Amino acid sequence: MKMKMPKIYTTYLIFLMGCFAFGQVADKELEKDKDKALRTSKNLTWEANKELSQDNFVTAEANYRKAIAISDENAVAPYNLGNAYYEKETYNEAFSRFKQAGEMATDKKEKHSAYHNMGNVFMKSKEYEKAVEAYKQALRNNPNDEETRYNLALAKEMLKKQQDEDKKNDKNQDKKDEEDKKDKNQDDKKDGENNKDDKGDQKDDKNKDKGDEGDKGDQEKEENKKGEGDNKEEQKNKPESGNDPSDQKEQQQPRPNQLSPQQVKNLLEAMQNEEKKVKEKIDAQKAKGVKVKNEKDW
């Protein structure tokens, strides 16, 4: 007895079968598109190679770029474009395209070529350590390539020489830094001594100024002392008060509204003479006819 499948389950199974068939169709269409894109990309690469051989770099570059944009499976297009840049000595662009080719490549031979040329770019820029690593990666994909092996040995030799030069330069730089430091210390020491001498000179000048002031003060003291000696000598030679005729004369000088002794004496004599005349006149009147004595009896 046959069992009947549920209606819902039958419908779901039919749906899955339809999706699977559609997926297969879609994958086939996608594969066809990829194949078509790859063919187109390769054709553009062939055209670019032709233009490059005719020294038409601009057109060749444009075709290489179109080929790269159309298909990510055509590793030859970025590799050949990298070689074109390398010939033009545009090493940064060349390295970028060689790296792109190495990432896109699925064949070991193509990977080997991409890494080999990346090593060449590093050699041109004297990045020998990176060149060694690039050549090693190339040999991992093709150990039998003698050219890559030779370039690897050369890169190692150049790297060792570069490292020796760097060590030598470091030693020379350290020596130079040590000498500069020593010279700087000597200059600082010399500057310190010069500053010390300048301070000493300033101190001497200051002391000299003080000495000049002291000499000036001593000179003034000497002059004052000499002046005092001269004053003392003058006072010594000057006559004492009352002995100097000029002092006596000054003392005899009458004060305002005061008679001098001589004037008083003259005045007394005049009064005495006047009195004598009056007395004589009176006596003459009293003793008329009496003989007058010629001499005084008093």
Secondary structure, 3 states (H helix, E strand, C coil): CCCCCCHHHHHHHHHHHHHHHHHHHHHHHHHHHHHHHHHHHHHHHHHHHHHHHCCCHHHHHHHHHHHHHHCCCCCHHHHHHHHHHHHCCCHHHHHHHHHHHHHHCCCHHHHHHHHHHHHHHHHHCCCHHHHHHHHHHHHHHCCCCHHHHHHHHHHHHHHHHHHHHHHHHHHHHHHHHHHHHHHHHHHHHHHHHHHHHHHHHHHHHHHHHHHHHHHHHHHHHHHHHHHHHHHHHHHHHCCCCCCCHHHHHHHHCCCCCCCCHHHHHHHHHHHHHHHHHHHHHHHHHHCCCCCCCCCCCC
